[in-house]
Amino acid sequence: MKLLRRYVLIKKSDTNITKSGIILNDKKENKNQGVIQELGPECDKNLKKGQTVLYKDIGVYQFNILNDDCLIIDSDDIIAICE
């Protein structure tokens, strides 16, 4: 999928993996967290594929690709990069 302008394709995160490898599954905690899959050509240069980000949930286009919950948002709606 090729995105236009400042749009970002994000795969929603339903699981959290700790540094020791323990998998935590708490959908309430990760409601607005996901992993960047694709970026439009005008996106902020600090954003990169594979980064986990927090985003606003207003103005989100949600859909399903191969049983993965995905969404497209404006890059301005990304609040933070999780490191």
C-alpha positions as CSV (number, residue, x, y, z in Angstrom):
1,M,0.0,0.0,0.0
2,K,1.4,3.4,-1.0
3,L,0.3,6.2,1.3
4,L,0.0,9.8,0.2
5,R,1.1,13.0,2.0
6,R,1.6,12.7,5.7
7,Y,-0.4,9.6,6.3
8,V,0.9,6.7,8.4
9,L,-0.2,3.0,8.4
10,I,-0.1,1.5,11.8
11,K,-0.6,-2.1,13.0
12,K,-2.4,-1.9,16.4
13,S,-0.5,-3.5,19.3
14,D,-2.5,-5.8,21.5
15,T,0.5,-7.4,23.2
16,N,3.3,-6.0,25.2
17,I,6.6,-8.0,25.4
18,T,8.9,-7.2,28.4
19,K,12.7,-7.1,28.0
20,S,12.8,-10.5,29.7
21,G,10.5,-11.9,27.0
22,I,7.2,-12.1,29.1
23,I,4.2,-11.4,26.9
24,L,1.5,-9.2,28.5
25,N,-1.9,-8.8,26.8
26,D,-3.8,-5.8,28.1
27,K,-5.9,-4.2,25.4
28,K,-6.9,-1.3,27.7
29,E,-3.3,-0.3,28.4
30,N,-2.3,-0.5,24.7
31,K,-5.5,1.0,23.2
32,N,-3.6,3.8,21.4
33,Q,-0.3,2.1,20.7
34,G,0.9,0.5,17.5
35,V,3.8,-0.2,15.1
36,I,4.4,1.9,12.0
37,Q,4.2,-0.3,8.9
38,E,4.3,2.4,6.1
39,L,4.8,6.1,5.8
40,G,3.7,8.8,3.3
41,P,6.4,10.8,1.5
42,E,5.7,14.0,3.6
43,C,5.9,12.4,7.1
44,D,8.2,13.7,9.8
45,K,11.8,12.3,9.3
46,N,11.9,11.2,12.9
47,L,9.3,8.5,12.1
48,K,10.5,5.2,10.8
49,K,9.0,1.8,9.9
50,G,9.0,-0.6,12.9
51,Q,8.8,2.1,15.6
52,T,6.2,1.7,18.3
53,V,4.2,4.9,18.7
54,L,1.3,6.3,20.8
55,Y,-1.4,8.2,18.8
56,K,-4.6,10.1,19.2
57,D,-7.7,8.1,18.6
58,I,-9.7,10.9,16.9
59,G,-9.9,10.9,13.1
60,V,-8.6,7.4,12.7
61,Y,-9.5,5.2,9.7
62,Q,-9.6,1.6,11.0
63,F,-9.6,-1.6,8.9
64,N,-8.5,-5.2,8.9
65,I,-5.7,-6.7,6.7
66,L,-5.1,-10.5,6.9
67,N,-6.6,-10.6,10.5
68,D,-4.4,-7.7,11.7
69,D,-6.1,-4.6,13.0
70,C,-4.6,-1.6,11.2
71,L,-5.3,2.1,10.9
72,I,-4.3,5.1,8.9
73,I,-3.7,8.4,10.7
74,D,-2.2,11.7,10.0
75,S,1.4,11.8,11.2
76,D,0.5,14.9,13.3
77,D,-1.7,12.7,15.4
78,I,1.3,10.7,16.6
79,I,1.9,11.8,20.2
80,A,5.1,9.9,21.1
81,I,7.7,7.3,19.9
82,C,8.1,4.5,22.5
83,E,11.8,3.6,23.0
